[in-house]
Amino acid sequence: MTNEADALEKDFGESTLTTKGQITLPSALRQAFSLDVGDRLHWFRRGDGALVVEPRKRRSIVDFARANPIHLGEKGRDLDALIDEAVTEAMADRMRRARMRET
């Protein structure tokens, strides 16, 4: 009979600490937590002495902005619409500069 703690545990293998204090996370662990280059790991020790590692996904500024909406003026503006407007304006400016160089 397994208890609840056993059901929550999963063995992802072992890592070796290098002379530089680095470890390589096992592939199964990286896949299970969708970890990628640039993601951070937060390490802490619980009161019972257990070492706990919390993955912290690296987020782009766009992810952050979408999670924390920016409102401009009384009505507010949609971030995606602002990005689209900025890209459209930049492309129009680029085309105007290209035409000026041609003449």
ChimeraX attribute file (.defattr): number of C-alpha atoms within 10 A of each C-alpha:
attribute: neighborCount
match mode: 1-to-1
recipient: residues
	/A:1	4
	/A:2	6
	/A:3	7
	/A:4	8
	/A:5	7
	/A:6	9
	/A:7	8
	/A:8	7
	/A:9	8
	/A:10	8
	/A:11	7
	/A:12	13
	/A:13	10
	/A:14	9
	/A:15	11
	/A:16	10
	/A:17	9
	/A:18	9
	/A:19	7
	/A:20	6
	/A:21	7
	/A:22	10
	/A:23	12
	/A:24	11
	/A:25	14
	/A:26	12
	/A:27	11
	/A:28	12
	/A:29	14
	/A:30	14
	/A:31	10
	/A:32	9
	/A:33	12
	/A:34	11
	/A:35	18
	/A:36	11
	/A:37	7
	/A:38	10
	/A:39	12
	/A:40	13
	/A:41	13
	/A:42	9
	/A:43	11
	/A:44	12
	/A:45	10
	/A:46	9
	/A:47	7
	/A:48	6
	/A:49	8
	/A:50	9
	/A:51	10
	/A:52	12
	/A:53	11
	/A:54	11
	/A:55	15
	/A:56	13
	/A:57	15
	/A:58	13
	/A:59	10
	/A:60	8
	/A:61	9
	/A:62	12
	/A:63	10
	/A:64	10
	/A:65	12
	/A:66	12
	/A:67	9
	/A:68	9
	/A:69	12
	/A:70	12
	/A:71	11
	/A:72	10
	/A:73	7
	/A:74	6
	/A:75	7
	/A:76	10
	/A:77	13
	/A:78	13
	/A:79	16
	/A:80	12
	/A:81	10
	/A:82	11
	/A:83	12
	/A:84	11
	/A:85	12
	/A:86	12
	/A:87	12
	/A:88	12
	/A:89	12
	/A:90	12
	/A:91	12
	/A:92	12
	/A:93	12
	/A:94	12
	/A:95	12
	/A:96	11
	/A:97	11
	/A:98	11
	/A:99	10
	/A:100	9
	/A:101	8
	/A:102	6
	/A:103	5
